[in-house]
Amino acid sequence: MSDTNPLIVAAAVLLAMDVRSLMAFFWFTIMFELPRYVLGFPAIVALAMVERRQPDAPPVSQVGKVSIIVAGHNEADCIESCIRSLRAQTLRDAEIICVSDGSMDATFGIMQRLHREGLIDRVAECQIRGGKPAALNLGARLASGDILIVVDCDCSFQPTSLAELIAPFADPHVGAVAGRVLVRNPDASLVTSLQAIEYLTGMTLGRAQMAMFGQLSLVSGAIGAFRRSVWEQIGGTDPGPGEDFDFCLRMRKIGHEVAFAPRAVAFTDVPVAFTALLRQRKRWERDALWIRFRKHKGALNPFSRHFLPREVFHHADFLVFTVLPALVMPLFLVYLFTSYGLAALGLLLAMSIGLFVLDVFVLACAILAHGHWGQWRLIWTLPLYGAFQGYVLRIARLKVFVEEWIWSTSRTDTYCPPKVNAWNAWR
Amino acid sequence: MLTSAEGLDAAREHLGPAVIGIAPIADASGGHFSFADWSAGASHDLSLSLAPLGPTIARWRKMPKGIERLREVGLILLSRLVTRDCALMPVRKVNHKRLWSWSESDLLPTVSAAALALARTGYLVKRFVDRVHDCPSCASSRIVVREECKGCRSANIKDVAILHHLRCGYQAPETDFLSTGELPRCPKCRMQLEHFSVDYDKPGHLTVCGACGRTDGSATIGFSCLDCGAHHDASRITTRDIHAFELTDEGRMAALKGGSGANCRPDADEASLRDKITRFIREAEIRHHPAHLLMLRVDPMPGHELPGPGLMVSTLAHLNGLLREILADRTEIMLHERTFLILIAGHGEDAIRAALPTITEKLARTTAARLHMQFDLIAQPDLLSVAA
């Protein structure tokens, strides 16, 4: 009986291996998982350095007038709390511009009421939905600020977030600044709790690390700021989805820097149900793929006129640590199960335990570095985090990549109206 | 008949305010008096021209004797309305700063306040005519309401369509696309836009200011005073409602009785009082409510005389309002001579007696008349004998 127990068999296999054999056996983990941690630790240091390097929020007069653009479609449930959160900022005198993008609920009515109350400076309504990118462009056109802050309607903010967000603009080379997004509803479900860990560790640390190397290429639509002159230079956002990422790539192409402001925190509600999470990630992964390698094709081809050496690093990072693991993981699992049968389950469990220890360390470092002590409660779901990231999301990612590469499923995305999508033939 | 512009002052001096206010007036001065019941026109047949005055003269003759000695503006106004058989109507005057005025204000300078007081007592009833805005700087109602730029307050604004270039996602006022030629051209990608709904959409409108160039989602409403030139936004402007005042039966009765302090309600004769008391007792019995009759007689204070008829009418009406306010809902108040008969259901004797000092105190505090009130409370068993 004991001879057939997968765990015992796995333990016996592991104990019988020397270091070389272990490395050969755990090639997938060593190649694709460990770097996540090995790079994670410097990332924490990087974050600390970024935070230390970041100057205190300069007076508005130093960076110019600030306009906040809030564009939304059917956001009646959350628009008011978002606006009130913006008005509670330490950054005073910021102009708030709201654009209702074809909303069919009470969004525009609420915006008008807040406008009458003096909480919003300008309100515009598009009666036909044109998609968020177009709404942002309209908001930017109405704005009079030198700095354009773009936020999502379903976010709320720490009182100093926007002041922190504009601080990096004291450097004239900075064209955009990415804020930091944390989860507002970590206790809503197991899925939200796992996402909370991901936002706190993976996303934040990843951005800090990329920012340290000057390779940050994404300003989240949830909280980001742009220099108006840069915005106008590249003509605002293109039709989405993924317009925030696309905007940053276009901006980097003409030589502007993207900075990271880790103390500019926005809280957002993440999908509660697993199916909703999969839908969200499907869009994210798909956008990342087609924007990097279809819209901005030639980014990794040295013979292309679109090739820019400074862009190679973050594209390669995406290929090596996002695309490749998703493609290779099924092969690894096949190899594992064909070689070891059911004992592979035990081996996978052993790998998960090892990664869990590292996860605890990264979470601890992230919390210590940021001071969000309340996030310690996430530790109860941490044992599942490795499997969630390593298997569940990776398999979902693989499916999305295959669908997008073969069938271009992003063409049918509903983020923008069909007649806007119809023009994006290059997709 | 007033024959010259100065005639009014002379007439007021010789005839007194009541006659001037109530008697039919013919204007032969050439149209100086807007309050006149008749103005000399093109017709040379005076008897024919004065014919419309006939009914007014007839009603004037029916007014009680001594009316010409009235001093109370409210009673004069009531009598005037009864003799004209019409409502007190405001007149729109564009050359008047307050925009609405009363024809009668030359005759009765405090006509507005008097009408409001009579409306409070129930002799007149207000009817909405118009709402005007008043300038907070100079109180003028001659205000231009207009759409303005939210930035510079200029009225030089125009609506422009929002244009959305579907291909590149650029969305801005249409004027941005029209700056280079006849056909719209996208300022972002330089493409010419030809087909509506294929190349581009127009999903809404914006307001563009011709003075400062500000583009906004909508204009704001601004108020510009024609008299002092001040600009105000909606939050500073006050509104004022203009009302006409129509006679009620009570008002008509008070005028016809000459404000002698007698009945101010048409149903206060003895027979109807008796009927009312009997009906009230029956209803209280059916509902098992305690019923009381509070008799309140108003007399002058020792050493004082009864106030003038006008003051007496308004004081009794005021007291009527006080009683309704202090006593409970289920009360019926009637006035006979200077005695209020108040039928109260649903309250015990103690509660009613506890309210009496409040009535006395409030009346003394809110009226100029020196009056003494005498209360007599009759409980249910004795009520039938009172009714009988």
Interface residues (C-beta under 8 A of the other chain):
Chain A: G102 R122 V123 A124 E125 C126 Q127 I128 R129 G130 G131 P133 A134 A135 N137 L138 R141 L142 S144 G235 G236 T237 D238 P239 G240 E243 K419 V420 A422 W423
Chain B: K150 I162 H164 L166 R167 C168 G169 Y170 Q171 A172 P173 D176 K188 C189 S197 V198 D201 P203 G204 L206 R214 T215 D216 G217 S218
